[in-house]
């Protein structure tokens, strides 16, 4: 998921790794073996198993940050709904979505079968603690 973030928002990817490195360099943050094995530019991951998700926004992020959602399993008839936009996306097994979860309300109202979603995210307070700049929105000029 970090590699996908590196493509869709390279500056946010860099900020994520800077934050991880500052955490690793600070004694007493958490057990050393945890941070030494953390292999993600994201500061957290939530695992959602066989649950519908009511419409919500992710409040601990920043407007210009992407969360990455990965959905897996043996299920069918599943959609990712973005209520404020009128958009509904087919959300079948193996789908990966980058979304500004703080800005866009999103939901998974139903599905049939066994489904797990891995939601990768960054927490604003962790970046503030690490004094890593907030970055900006993604711009195509980053690829020039």
Secondary structure, DSSP 4 states (H G I P E B T S, - for coil): -HHHHHHH-HHHHHHHHHHHHHHHTSTTSS-HHHHHH---SSSEEEEEES--EEEE--TTS-TTPPEEEEEEEEEES-EEEETTTTEEEE--TTEEEEE-TTTS-EEE---EEEEEEEEEE--HHHHHHHT--------GGGG-
